[in-house]
Amino acid sequence: MQKLINSILVLIPFILSSCSNTEVGIISKIPTVEKLWEYDSVNALGFSLVGNTVFSQEFAKTGNYTGKLLGYDLINQKFNFRIPYTESTDKQDVLFRRGSDYVSQDVVGKNGVQISRYLDGKGPAIQVFGNDGRIIKIVRQIDADDDYFGLQKIQIVDDLVLVATKYHLYAYSFSDLKDSSTVSNPIWIKDYVYVRDGFYNLSAVSIDDVKEIIYTLSYDVRDKSNEHLYLKAFQKDGTEIWAKDVYKGGYKDASGRHGARLTAKDGTIIVFRSESTMASFDSQGNKIWDTSSLCQENGAYQAEYAEINGGTIFLSPGGSSALCAFNLKDGSRKWTFDPKGAGFINKFSIVNNVLYACNSVLYALDTETGKVLAQTGVGASAELGGGTVLYDAPRNQLLIWADKLWAYRPIK
């Protein structure tokens, strides 16, 4: 009996060692992402980085709402200005009632000049302003059918400024917009069929910086059984290169009306449709593949943010708590990361093959495998602020903004 007991005692260290490598054993602690600093702020939404300034909008739902645009100087670590992007108008009650439609501000710019959306009693516009917050000019939208809620993200490519609305794509000269002595008019306009169903006709705009081609995705509903999704390519001077009918289906499928999305890079175009499918096209509009865009088999959702990077499509879907990656070559799913919490609904950043995304927790994921390399709790307000993660390359820091502005150091 004593020999049996001695044998068991000898085996115990080996058994414990073996258990440490299983789910029921001791789990090694996941490294954290180093926090550099934080700055107290108002609760903010809509988050963008231009040069040395971080921009956000004050987030408040009150009866007499006038939206403010905040500019935080990353060099001097202080707010440069606080300017309105909606003035006190008779449209305030509309702003209040349509709070859920109050699309986040995205500020764009370069060389000390910025552009954002704007609204006052005269209707929707874009405002051009300097680093000190001084307004250079207000530029009105031409078509009265365009409204503030239809203004989409403004984009810049070289000297071209693209302003997309529900029904038009306006192209302006950046050089002209920054000149306070001129009245700025579009250098070209693309019209899209006006469909009175309350949804975006012009669903998305994407620029392939390498090919210098502008792509638009739009829909046209002739009747309940005849819906089309069109992909078009334009040169920077507005010349149409080609147009392709990339989806034909019934009205009930809502492929274009409910948030079709588009991203393009290096001659490859990815179109996301709201029935959780996606398709790849080359720069001539020829289809390469068509497959599911589901991160997991738990129901349909639409693409909120997607990015092509290093032969992989990274997707942040709405209506899901997951992030996922697909092979650019054939659309097959590479990995899914699902922490079973709040969804990842906004922009993530990729730095040195690490994807950083936030849903109140900042995760650092290996882009090849989706494995968690590090994580840090930021706070519930980071979820309410949209979870956007921006990379400030000159200072090598990750930025997140909600009721505070946080900065973190990339892990590599």
Sequence and secondary structure as in RCSB ss.txt:
>XXXX:A:sequence
MQKLINSILVLIPFILSSCSNTEVGIISKIPTVEKLWEYDSVNALGFSLVGNTVFSQEFAKTGNYTGKLLGYDLI
NQKFNFRIPYTESTDKQDVLFRRGSDYVSQDVVGKNGVQISRYLDGKGPAIQVFGNDGRIIKIVRQIDADDDYFG
LQKIQIVDDLVLVATKYHLYAYSFSDLKDSSTVSNPIWIKDYVYVRDGFYNLSAVSIDDVKEIIYTLSYDVRDKS
NEHLYLKAFQKDGTEIWAKDVYKGGYKDASGRHGARLTAKDGTIIVFRSESTMASFDSQGNKIWDTSSLCQENGA
YQAEYAEINGGTIFLSPGGSSALCAFNLKDGSRKWTFDPKGAGFINKFSIVNNVLYACNSVLYALDTETGKVLAQ
TGVGASAELGGGTVLYDAPRNQLLIWADKLWAYRPIK
>XXXX:A:secstr
 HHHHHHHHHHHHHHHHHHTTSTTS         EEEEEE   EEEEEEETTEEEEEE    TT   EEEEEETT
TTEEEEEEESB S TTHHHHHHTGGG      EEETTEEEEEEEETTEEEEEEEETT  EEEEEE S TT  GGG
    EEETTEEEEE SSEEEEEEHHHHT TTS    SEEEE    TTSS SEEEEEEETTTTEEEEEEEEEEETT
EEEEEEEEE TTS EEEEEEEEEE GGG TTTTT EEEEETTEEEEEETTTEEEEEETTS EEEEEE  SSSS  
  EEEEEEETTEEEEEETT S EEEEETTT  EEEEE  SSS   S  EEETTEEEEESSEEEEEETTT  EEEE
EE  HHHHHTT   EEEGGGTEEEEESSEEEEE    
